[in-house]
Structure formats: structure tokens, C-alpha cells
Amino acid sequence: MKRTIFEPEHEQLRETAREFLARECAPNVEKWMENGQVDREAYVKAGDAGLLGFNIPEEFGGGGADDFRFNAIVVEEFARFGGAAPGLSLQNDVLVPYFLHLANEEQRKRWMPGMATGETILAVAMTEPGAGSDLAGIKTSAKRDGDDYILSGSKTFISAGINSDLVVVVCRTNPDPSAGHKAFSLLVVERGMEGFERGRKLDKMGLRAQDTAELHFNDVRVPAENLLGEENKGFYHLMHNLPSERMSIGVGAIAGARAVYEETLQYVKDRKAFGKPIGTFQHNRFTLAEMSTELDIAETYIDRCLQAGVGGDLSALDAAQNKWWCTELAKRVIDSCVQLHGGYGYMNEYRVARAYTDSRIQTIFGGTTEIMKDLIGRDMGL
């Protein structure tokens, strides 16, 4: 089924992304996986290629393109690549929108040029050892002290935790237990601030080249000018930005699953058992037919959501539905592809094996499937 949502300028960016991945990432996959992180230089090269900051205003060095279809193109191509690569979706889809929506003019001038060039790598620190999906359980706190906040606490599972230069930290700024969601703020912690320490680079079963880390804030003195948005409105700022993150996750999940499906289709045509290609066995044909159909349906829904986003009509409900359905479908498709590969599907030299572990986190980060369903149920008035 031909997708019609993208214009020629989007497809030009797709070609740029493919060329970048082939030239800058493919030769470094094994090294980056072994090191557990991507070289910082890769972000700068991505900036040079125009793959970063296209949604940042031109006056700050960006492309000025407020069109999530550009984001989707980059997400799809990086997901189809399936190897080690810089985390551009974290930068473009998750973090830059915070600064676009919340940063004041001084903050924009100070931070955005580096985001556009790739010299400034971003991270967001929400999850804590005792608080994941339940953001209300966050313990990290910041107390006002003159022109500064004194930030204390720890975060875990932080993507780009090692490479990041700016970390948007979700912290409790109102100690009143009855404050509820009005207790949190977003503070931007900068590399090198005294008391800001990187903990362990976490050993994950998948996404081996993504630097995921623990972060510790030991009475870090953060200037009040680094408050992003309004004090005690952090929870609402998060809710405003989560739909684009969830949309990005859904797009990447289906693009990655589509690539694995296509490789599996070729594999079952080539692999023979009992004297004929294994894809010709009825059960396998049925399995492949189901995957093809479901992926087409998911892409159609994604395109509908992307179109809604272009018109400013993408709701938090749409993003939640997209996120849980697409990630769960990707999990099922890739699992079936492992089965069709047989023993070879368990070997890391095959893309399907790496995809199996890499994709598993997608139903968890950005809001678990269970949280997405709960949000949808509440929207129904239940």
C-alpha cells in the first residue's frame, strides 16, 4: 500500500537519513555497541546533515520546520536501520519540544544553537529508583535559595545519561504533601555543575549502544534562570509534551517491525526444509499474511495521526492509542519473525535477534501499555 502523506521535501530528508546511516553509522555499529554509547561526534555530523534541529527556529540555526512528518521520516529510517546510531528521536521529538514550548528568549539564545548543530546533547530525567510510571512518587527535590535552586536526588534509566550536556530534571519544588500534581518543576542541569554526577552506565539486554545511566544530584546549585516553564507547573508541561514522544515511539516501532518482516519474508523464500521453501508451508504463509495486513493497518493509522498532528489536532488520546497498539504489534511481529527463522533467529548475527531485544522496551518507556490503556479508559469516563 503506497503511503501518500509525505511530500517530496520529506522524501528528500529520507534519502539524507539513509545516506547518513550508511556513511557515518554502519561502519561504527560494532564499536559503539561494544562501548555502550555512540561517539559524540556522530551528533555533530547528524547536525551537519540537517537531521537535527529542523524543528528549531531559523534564527537559532534550525530549519524552522514545524511539521512532525519530518520527525517521522528520521524516526522511520533510524528504526529501519536497526543498528547503533545517535538518539536523534530523543533530541528532536522529546526534548526540543520542551524548549520550543517553554523556554524564554534568553534560554533559547543560550541553548538552541547547540541543539541544532548537535554540539549540545539533551536528556530528560524523570524516572527514579522508586518512581516510574507514577510520577507523583518522585522524591528528587529542589529548594529555592536566593537566585538558585538546591537540587538533591537520584534518577535512573536515563537515556543519553552519559553523553548529555543539558538534562531536564523533573523535581519536587513544593514540599506540601497535598500539592499533588502542582508540586513539580523542570530544572535544566548543565554538564559540569558541581554536585552533578553520572552513575553507572546501565547494562541493558537491548539497545546496547544507547548510553543509559543513573544520575545523582548532590545539592547541585542550579540558577533560577534554568527553570524551564513555570514553577510547580512541571507536571502539566510534561503532559503537554508526552503526545509527541509517544507518537515517535509508535512510528519507530512499526518502521522497525516492517524492516524485520521484509527481511524475514526473504529468508523464508530462501530457506528450505523438506525440499521446499519454508514460506510455502500453509501455517507460515498465514503468519506472514497476518503480519503484512496488520502492518499496513498500523501504518494507515500512523499516517492519520501524523496528518492530525500537521493540523494541530493530534490529541493525547490519539497518541496513547497509537503508542500502545503499535508497540504491542511490533512485539508480536518480531516474535513471529524469530520463530520463522528457527535457531538462526536466536543468533545475534541476524538482525531479527537484535530487534527482538531492542524492541522489547517500547511497550515500557514513554508510558507502559497498561498506563496507555488506563488513560484511554479514563477518557471514556470510566
Disulfide bonds with the S-S distance in Angstrom:
none
